[in-house]
Amino acid sequence: MQIKACRAIVTGGASGLGEATVRNIVGSGGKTVIFDQSEEKGAKLQTELGESVLFLKADVTKEEDIQETINKATEFMGGVNTVVNCAGIGIAEKVLGRNGAHNLELFSRVINVNLIGTFNVIRLAAEKMTSNEVNEQNERGVIINTASVAAYDGQIGQAAYSASKGGIVGMTLPIARELARYGIRVMTIAPGLFHTPMFDTLPQEARDSLGKMVPFPSRLGYPSEYAKLVQSIIENPMLNGETIRLDGAIRMQPK
């Protein structure tokens, strides 16, 4: 699929990795609908990028919310053939911390947003994609999820986050196998340390220190580099059913 032919839903598309993806798709001639909770950032990005972008406030964990926004996205773009799932949250809490055992409600929330939310969007978007006409590669669509190197190298305090991202990695292949009959590909990207809004609160010295942990290039990743990989996946029909680490060869230590 050519990126200029994308009719893409990007969850978490108002900032960070999602925003970079939206900018790249629109800049390449495609159309995008942003699903995000931040009305201020989403509306601002829609205004900046113009008529090829629509922002819709959406909660990925709610079935009716996502069904409604997917219907609106389909109407706006004349169809949906691409989904990039970037919506997610992260926490740091030990199983046994100073204040006792890990908060179970918080653990459940991370799983609900990161894993179940991703699946919710996949299932409802895939249902829409099955009615698409096939392109010259017999494709009807492509779905790209966002995991994390924490799925493999989870650190102390990342039990919830690692479990949620590991679940995304684990469901990539079975869903790709199931949707293959419809010509829908499913891929996952596992980013390492990227300069996203969660790092903005850290001083430059701290960001530089984290970047030096990466073998090469020894810096935080740029969201635009994530967006480039998204484009490569979209345009290469042989990429299917796999998780790609995008991490500069980093392997995280226990803490």
Protein Blocks (a to p, Z undefined) as FASTA:
>chain_A
ZZklpccddehklgcjllmmmmmmmmnopacddddfblmlmmmmmmmnommbccddddfk
bmklmmmmmmmmmmmnopafbdcdfbdcdddddfbdfkocadfklmmmmmmmmmmmmmmm
mmmmmmmmmmpccdfkopabdcdddddfklmmccehilmmmmmmmmmmmmmmmmmmmmmm
nopacddddddddddfklmmpcfklmmmmmmmpmbacddddfklmmmmmmmmmmmmkbgh
iacddehhpacdfZZ
